[in-house]
């Protein structure tokens, strides 16, 4: 029981620190880049890593990886349609982009788990 609590605590700490890193990386990168869609790729990649880490116990399932790719594809409109050159879009503004991206990626994993895990369970 103690190991499970420690694992959950580590997972939450990992999630929180990774989101903070996403904000910091975005703030630093925006100053040194041309302010195009490449700036948005950082938070997108980070939230995909966090979503994968949150459900890493499913890494052996093929549908887990397909769901992560679907989550990445759902984030593409956010990356290409955000006004990255806007001066008001700073690190905290990137958090408003990172949280929905994380929820979309994790939602795809949970949906795939509901569809495929229930069909593989013995009846």
N, C-alpha and C positions, 0 to 999 in steps of 0.2 A: 504494500500500500504506500509506503514511503517513497519507493522508487517511482511510482506512477505520479504522485504529487510533485516530486522533484522534476519529472519530465514535463508535466504541464506548466510548472513555473518557468522552466527554462524556455519552453516554447513561447509563452507570453512575453518573456524578456527578450527573446530573439525577435519576435514580431515588433515590439515597441522600439527596440534599438535599430532595427532595419528601416522602419518608417522614418525615424529621426535621421538616419544616414541618407535616406532618399531626399529629404528636405535639404540637408547640408550639401550633398553632391549637386543637386539641382542649382542651389544658390551659387556655388563656386563655378560650375560649368557654364552657367548662363553669362557670366562676366567674360568668359574667354572664348565663346563660340559666336557664330553668326546669327544666332537666334532663329533657327529654323527647326524643322521637325526633329532633327537629330538630338536636340536638347530634351525632348520628350521621351526619347528612347531609354534614357537612364532610369527614370521612375518606372516606366513600363517593365523594364527588365528586372528591376529590384522587386516590384510587387509580384511578378511571376515567380521569382525565386522564393519569396516569402509564402506564397500560396502553395508551392510545391513542398516547402519545408513543413507547412502546417499539416499536410496529409501525406507525408513521406512514407508512411506505412503501406501505402498503396502502390509504391514504385514498381512492383513486379507485375502489375496489371497493365495490359495494353491500352485499355480505355482511359487510364489515368493520364497517359501521355497525350492521347488524342484530345482529352478534355482541356489539358493545359494549352495545347495548340489552338483550340477553339477560344479559350480565354484570351490568348494573345491576339487572335484575329478580331475579337470584339473590341480590343483596345486600339486597333488601328485608326478608326475614325477619330478617337480622342487625340491621337498623336498628330494626325494630319490636319485636323480642323481647329486645333487650339491656336490662338494668336500668340505664339511664343515670343514675338518681338515686343509685345506690350510691356511698358515699364512697370505696370502694377502687378505683373505676374512674377512673383519672387518665390522664395522657397516655401512659404506658407501657401501661396497659390498653387504650388505643385502638389501640396498635400491634398488639396481639393480634387486634383487629378488622380493622385495615387490611390486614395481610398476607394473611389468607384472602380478603378482598374483592378484592385485587389478583390473587391467583392464580386466583380464579374468573373475573374479567373477562378476564385474559390467556389462560386456558384456553379460554374461548369463542372468542376470536379464533384461537387455534391450531387448534382443532377445525374452525372454519369454513374456515380456510385449507386444512386437509387435505382436507375434503370438496369445496370448490368450486374450489380451485386445481388439484387433480388432474383434475377433470372438464373444465377449460378448456384443459389442456395438449394440444398435438398428440401423437398417438400414433405 
